[in-house]
């Protein structure tokens, strides 16, 4: 149980070996989808491509057509539930999930039994790296529903051998009471809900930093890796080490957290990734920001090749933790669809969120509102001051001014900052909706219209 | 590591023999799950195996 890695053999595999393995697996995957997925057979035929044409990683990146979620949804809507995207007989599908629908219509996601095993495994690398062991007990603070993200955490808990304690449909106070009574050691939740629970516990007179929780582990929205200020808040509130994983429901929990805390590592046993300049389709170099393009080896029921995540990432090929798996520094830096360009300056969601998180008089409830003004994108930060300032309206405007200046100094762009009364913005148990896109439809990605 | 990989491959061969003609659905399911885990072990040791265990 003292091993530093879940699987040192592959987590520290030299890059040349990893790349050779990727090529071999991608070639097999191309044959697999050509024989079994009517959707991909059609796509490859349309591109004039046969599986045997893929001889190098460059061939794969640049010859295999990109896939976008909207294509899958169109196919599924025309022929529900899965349409021609399904690559196995339907009786092999043992679990049905759906994407959260954050960016539009939910996507139906089928998994075979083996897919669920491999998907769950992705979580374990990060949990192990953080220090979570089979003797730990995981408290799941959410209703299960169809949301793939936390079902896969359950698959991970079974793999690791931890005790599972389900909070099911309890409300926030119910979760806190259950934690105090059952004494789990790991909290599994979205990061904002972890903070919400701590705040409600304080109102109940309970200090959760003194509870049994030793670790918190998160997914579903930018968390402690992307937002250092949020890490500080969660770790302080819960008296625990906070970890995070980057996943995409239809792909995998593909990037477990790095124990150094400043990024996530792509699980290169499960997926192959590269970064693309969304404007021209070219690959971007290490250290530059580009869209993460993902191919999964482990979704045999509904394979995904060169899938556009629309997540903007910065990749590094080495890390102090010793893993050779590609590191995504700061996890997701923004979205291609939610990135706004104000007078020539790209504004990334997480960059703004990090600055807001550094302001002690601002609560964790805020929204970033996208609009169009004078043929330009514009972003307004609508925020709540902390509850202690509920009666100090004079102070709210001063905080808004400080926030605007702070953002301008760091990002060289002036955003409008608008205070609203404490406890008036919506609270979420699952994904917190930070972005409110009020731009006309023609300025949004097709899927979001 | 080579020795471990060889042992896992041998175990898969034994499982394949045990699965052949198995008429008990319960036991067949157990053997199939065991083979899936061994396939996954080889995959995670970087061994060249097919994408799914039943493919070879």
Interface residues (C-beta under 8 A of the other chain):
Chain A: X7 X9 X10 X13 X17 X21 X24 X25 X28 X29 X32 X113 X114 X117 X118 X121 X269 X297 X300
Chain B: X1 X33 X36 X37 X40 X43 X44 X45 X46 X48 X50 X51 X52 X53 X55
